[in-house]
Amino acid sequence: MPPSTSPPTARRTPGAERLLAAAVRLAGGLPVTRATLGVVRGRHQGDRDRAGALRARLAELGVLSTELSPVSEPGERGGSHHGLPPRTVGLLVHTPGVRPEQAMRAAALWRLPLLIEWPEGVAGALHKDVIGIHLAGRGYELALQRVDLVSLHADPGPIRLILDNEKITMPGGRRLSVVAGGSGLLEVRGDSFGVRRVRRLRFERAWGAHRLDVDGVPVREVRAPLRMETDPGRLHLVRV
């Protein structure tokens, strides 16, 4: 007998009942004007089926919901310029089966708390720092954990950085890595100066284009100037 091709339901998705119970409980405590839950869906048909099943179960339980597409993954066309969700949305729910990173990036960009299942042993809510990347021309990218800048020029010249108020010149062609270090600080790592912990970084001057990698995935070509800083607590995770 061929395997069933029927779409997944919220009852058959692992962890969905616990997620539903938590979503209903939290929805009851939201302000009336923001009592709609946002259900995060993925890009694939199976992800959409799961989001639809989760919304159907929420409706059965008397909870209003709306479906929100995650922000485009780095490297996809469209970037992260999607509009904000409806003002009535007060909580984002991670649909089981959708990559957690997609849901977390969406929650951070939209400044919504995210209900998500955490590993055992983690309790309560958590506010995490993320890295805001302000590009020339008012573009914006966001990294959950790490940013890398890599020169695309065959014979790059020196790079000029400003770490807080300190000006540093480093050889071109070297990877510059920036990590969310906690406590509102960035950890900036370069071959010529080691590791510095700063509040903000400005990529002030460089020869030619560089590639911006966000959380290990190439995103786009960029040119100086651009700046990075932490956005403390922007990612608010709520445990199931």
ABEGO torsion letter per residue (X at the ends): XBBBABBBBAAABBGAAAAAAAAAAAAAABBAAAABBBBBBBABAAAAAAAAAAAAAAAAAGBBBBBBBBBBBBGBBGEAABBBBBAABABBBBBBGBBAAAAAAAAAAAGBBBBBBBBBGBBEBBBBBBBBBBBBGGBBBBBAABBBBBBABABBBBBBBBBEABBBBBBBGBBBBBBBAEGGBBBBBBAAAEBBBBABBBBABBBEBBBBBBGGBBABBBBOBBBBBBBBGABBBBBX
